[in-house]
């Protein structure tokens, strides 16, 4: 008996639809839960059933697949004006890195709504940010204490995130801006403080420079005085030796010494033909001329 081709075709299509609707795939960056008639499917250990990456089977029509991303999520936040301890308003620009930790809890608390989760995180972090900024001045916020602020924010964010079934991996402040009505006065005060510091440094440098110059002048005076004393001592020692040599030469041959001294005097006196000397012939200067006659 020949089968009805239409019936066979209908059965084949039904089987194909049944099989295709019974299979579902979970990607590597995902996990999934099964919702059966509005309730979450339970695992053998009593907890919620979690489908790992791969190909799985479900009952069509009565079971629905809920997919959850296991990737790291990023949330950029620009806070509303925050008041510091000195009653100055600032605006913080920061970001949060988070991921799902407990899928069933995340689904029960947030309904797997990413927008709702981001709003809850933003509210918690803004409250924590106000509390931290309220303890510090603007200078502390923008400089040394930023690391401690981020650490405190990370800790408080994780405390609140545990209830949502997520983990906050990191919280980082990207920038801190001042409202236009505040920035002018703050910059003016910071400029005045920097100028004060610069003036103090210049005054300190000038005083140190004067002290160094005074010490150098003192050392130079001492060195020159010691050099002059040493030169006078050497000169006196040389004059004494010269006198001793002259005296020894004189005592060895008095007549020759007198002759030699007179010849040296004649040589120096008549070295220039234009020189004129006016003396009497009987002067002691011409004793050796007279003896030659």
Secondary structure, DSSP 8 states (H G I E B T S, - for coil): ----HHHHHHHHHHHHHHHHHHEEEE-TTEEEEEEETTEE-B-TTSSB-EE-SEEEE--TTTEEEEEEE-S-EEEEEE---EE-TTS-EEEEEEEEEEEES-HHHHHHHHTT-HHHHHHHHHHHHHHHHHHHHTTS-HHHHHTTTHHHHHHHHHHHHHHHHGGGTEEEEEEEEEEEEE-HHHHHHHHHHHHHHHHHHHHHHHHHHHHHHHHHHHHHHHHHHHHHHHHHHHHHHHHHHHHHHHHHHHHHHHHH-HHHHHHHHHHHHHHHHTSSTT------TTSGGGHHHHHH-
